[in-house]
Amino acid sequence: MKKAIVAKKLGMTQVFTEKGVLVPVTVLDVTPNVVAQVKTMENDGYEAVQVAFGEIKEKHLTKPQSGHFKKAGVEARKYLREFRFENASDYAVGNEIKADIFTPGDRVDVCGVSKGKGFQGAIKRHGFHRGPMTHGSKYHRHAGGMSAGTSPGKVRKGRKLPGHMGNVKVTVANLEVVRADADKNVLLIKGPVPGPKGTVVIVKESVKS
């Protein structure tokens, strides 16, 4: 991985390309990420860049967090994320990573936490078909048969059942960067990305590109 950035989802809108094609985009706030630590093979056993993102008041930090930022000599931030850049040695503490790390046309993977939907039935959670609604049927939205009868006579592991839906880490792969504006700290990504408005996501170069 050579480039990545932490961003906040602002919502969705649509823009026109130079050819007049309407494109749905997700707007991401990419306020410059500040390098808080550079990990090296000698000290940490691997090479990585730790970046800080998001505003927070000093009083809301724990003492270890506050000490970490003071040691680095950077302003305190709300989130800390780590990227294993191939060129980690090129970064120094205090450097900023801005939206222009990406250019229009780049392919990226976006990682975030999906919207939580609580406890849901098998129809909504797994896309099951419902049963007949007429002729005295009492089977409508249930999950249906559970096991294979007398042998093995039990419900096998992995059976799709009602349960908790959403609120899990999701990666949407191979999305296209439509626009990167370093002056306004905005990144426009084609299509939807995981999570509700305000969620923090990680945008990194696609493994499929």
N, C-alpha and C positions, 0 to 999 in steps of 0.2 A: 504493500500500500504506500502510495506516494503523497496522497493528499486526502484530507477529510476536515470536517468542521462541525461544530455543535451549533444547532439553531433552534428557534422556537416557531412552532406553527401558528400563523396568524389567521389562516382561513383559505378559502378558494375564490377564484374569480376567473375571468377569461380575457385573453388578449388576442390580437390579430398579428399574424406573421407578415413579412414583407410581401408575400404572395396573396395576402387577403384571406388566409385560412384562419378560422376561429379555433383557438386552442384553449382547452380548460387547464388551468394551472393552480398549483398550491403555492401560496406566498409564505416564505420563511424569513423570519427576522434573524439575520446573521451578524448581530453586533460582534465586532472583532473579538476573537478568542485570544486570550493572553497566555503565553507559554509560562507555566508556573514551575516546571521542573523538566530537565532533560536527563533521562535515565541512560546509563552507559553500561557496557559489558563488564567493565572493571568493578563498578560499584554495585550494580543491581543484577548482573548476570544476563541482561538483555538490553536492547536499545529501544527506547520509546520516548515519546513526547507527551507530557501531561499538560493539558490546557484547561483554563478556567473560563467560565461563561456565566452570565446572568448577574444582575445587581442584587446586593444584599447588605443589610446594615451590620456593622461590626458586632453589635451586641447580640446578634442572632447566631454568631459562630461559637463553636466549642473552642476551648483553649488550644487543643492540638491543631485545629483548623486555622485559628488565628495565628499561631506560631509558624505554621507552614507558609502562610502568605507573607508574614513578616520576614522570614528567613530568605524567601525568594525576592523580597523587595517589590512586590506587585500589589495592586489594589485587590482587596478581598472580593471574591466572586461566589455565587451561590452553588455552582456545579463544577465538579472536577471530572474530566474524562481523559482517558489515555489512548494514544494512537501509536501503533508500532510502525512508524514511518521507516522506509528503507534508507532515507537520507536524514535520519534523526540528528546526526552529528552536525548538520548544517544549521540547526536551530539553536538559539540561545535564550536563556530566561529573560522574559520581558518582551520578546518578539510578539507581534500581532499576526494572526491569521485572519484574513478578510475574505469577503465574498468573491473577490477576483482571483482566488485560488482556482476557481472553476471558470470555464468559458462556455458560451452558448454552444450546444451540440454535444457537450460531454455526457457520458452515460454514468449514472450514479446509482448506488443502493442507499435506501433510506431506512433506518432502524428506529423504531419507536414502540410505545406501548399502546395497543389497540383500545378502542372504547369498551368500557365495561358494560355488559348487558344483564348482569345478575343471573339468576337461575332461570333457564329456559328449557322448554320441551324439546323433544327429538325433532319435531318438524322445523322449528326455527333454528335449532342448533346444528342439525346435520342434514336438513333438507329432505326428511322423510315425506312420503306421500300420506295423506290422510285416508281414513277408511270411508265406507259409504255413509251418506248422511240421511238416507231414507229407508223405507221398508223395515222399520223396527230395529235397525242396527244400533247397537250400543257401543260400537267401536268407531271412534272418530279421530282423535288426535293422540292415541296411545302409541307406545313404541312398537307394539306387536310382539311376536314370538321371541322368547329370550334364548332358549337352548335347543339342543338337537334331539330332544326326547329322552328315552331311557339310557342311551349311550351317547355321550358321557353323562347325561343327566345333570348337567350344571351349566351355569352361564360362563362362557369362556372369557378370559381376560381380553380387554380391548373392545368389548361390545359397545357400540354407540348408543348412549343412553342420555336421558335428560340430565342437566347439571349446569355448573357454572360456565358462563360464556363470556368471552372477551377478557380484557385487562391482562393480556399476555404480551410478551415481546414479539414483535412482528418485523420482518424485513421485506420491503417491496423492492424487487431487483430490477436493474436495467432501465431506470427512468431517464428521461432526457432533460437536461438543463436548457430552459428556454431563454432565460435572461439572468445575468449576474451584475448587480449594481453595487459597487463598493462604496459609492458616495452616500447612497441611501440605506446601505446595509441590508439589502433585500436580494433574495434568491428566488427565482420562479422555476418551479419544477412541473413538468407536464404530468397531468393526472393527479390522483389522490395519494396521500401518504398516511401512515397509521396515526391514530389518536385524535382526540378532540382539539379544539382551538386552545392554544396555550401550552400544549404538550411540548416537551423537549425531545428533539430527534437528533440523530447523527447522520450526516450526509457524507458518504465516502465513495471513492471511485469504484465503479462496478467491477466485480470479479469476472463478469461475462464480456466486458469490453475488450 
